[in-house]
Every structure is written in structure tokens, then in C-alpha cells.
Amino acid sequence: MFKHLSAAVLAAFALASPAKADEAVVRAALDSLVPGTQPERLGPAPIPGYTEVSLSGQILYVSNDGKYLIEGSIYDVVKRDNLTESSRAKSRKTLLAGVSSEQTILFSPENPDYTVKVFTDIDCGYCRRLHQQIAEYNAKGIAVQYLFFPRGGLGSESYDKAVSVWCSADKHNALTRAKAGEELPKTECDNPIDEDFELGRQVGLGGTPAIYTSEGVQIGGYLPPDQMRQRLDQLAGKSGS
């Protein structure tokens, strides 16, 4: 964990002003580094003299006098808690809560114990492996809400495949067929793929599949059904089933 704390960072801790944060100063500091930067949130940092900044899926710390920026994780040594990851989860929870059910393709048992949001790509190997086991996830009480994150980017071949799935009369069947390697007829319609892709960028997605709980906690990457259920039970404070 200490790889995040360079000598420069430690110096920043020592020199940071304890003064109350001035949002204008913090915003100006960010804008001086990347002009036009628009952070999603500014708030108190877990260390004195700094402001916590949520920006495009990242958590940064800017000194209240605007002189220093820390990019990395802050740990509570006593509690053995990654405070930065907790903040990331809160930001992701807010972003993901804004997703309507109409924006997803849902595979669910009748009364799920858990619902996860999964950013997927039609062609990625582990995305296909996960979908091959979708009935097993459902049998474990896990509902899967799919969002699309074409790894090739907007306008790519994987993007076109996602659009074709969404525009099919039976989205569930089309997704299953596409993930099995079947080439679907290319179709177009109003779709949420661009919105999904931007949301993935905002939550800091680095690859697919990316699996998030309702609390914004990222639990994968691909996880087999048993392991996913165990992880969800663990997060919920249950013994598992």
C-alpha cells in the first residue's frame, strides 16, 4: 500500500495548510493542470488541509491552498480501511443510481437476493464466459443488469454489435446469440449505448466485465457464480449460502 506515498507526497502532508478549503482555489488549481476540468464533487478529505475531489471516476486530494495534489489511496492504518476506495464507491453509487431499468438488459430470478450492474462488451472473452453462466448466477439469487461498454469505443465494430442487440425485438435472445459468436443483422434505433459508455468512463471503468453492487462497490472482473455469491454475502455481512 505504501507505494502510493512518495517523498513528494509526504512533503505535501507536512506543508499542507490547515486552513478551511476555498472551493474556488481548489477548482483553479485543477484548471491550471487540466483546463476545463469539471469535478463531479468537492468535499472534506480524511486528512487535514486537503479537499477530496471526485473527477471522472478518480478520487484526488488537493491542498486547500491549491499548491499540492495527491493521486493515490489513503489508508486508515488503525482500522485497516482504504478510505479512498470507500469514497470511490460512494461516487459510483450515486452515478449508478441514476441508471433506469429501461437502460439495461436484465437477467433475473423471480425474487433476487442481490442485483449487480455489469458493464459488458459483446466480444470480450470473460464477458462471454460470464453470460454462458447467467442461469447459474440467477440460481444463486443474483440478478444481472447489463450495460454496454464497447471496448473499441464509440462507432467501433463492438459498438455496432451492441446497438444491433439493443435494437432487436428480443434483446435477451439477441444478447445471448451475439455472445455466442452469432453475427446479428446490423440494425439501428434510439439506444443508450453512448450513455452507457460515458457512464463507464465516469465510474472509472478499466476493462470488461466490470461488476458493481448497489452500493457502488466493484467486485470484479469476472467471478464464477459461487464466488460472486460469497462476495456479495460477505459485503452484506452474511455467512454465505
Secondary structure, DSSP 8 states (H G I E B T S, - for coil): -GGG--HHHHHHHHH---S---HHHHHHHHHHHSTT---SEEEE-SSTTEEEEEETTEEEEEETTSS-EEES--EETTTTEEHHHHHHHHHHHHHHHT--GGGSEEE--SS-SEEEEEEE-SS-HHHHHHHHTHHHHHHTTEEEEEEE--TT-TTSHHHHHHHHHHTSSSHHHHHHHHHTT--------S-SHHHHHHHHHHTT--SSSEEE-TTS-EEES---HHHHHHHHHHHHT----
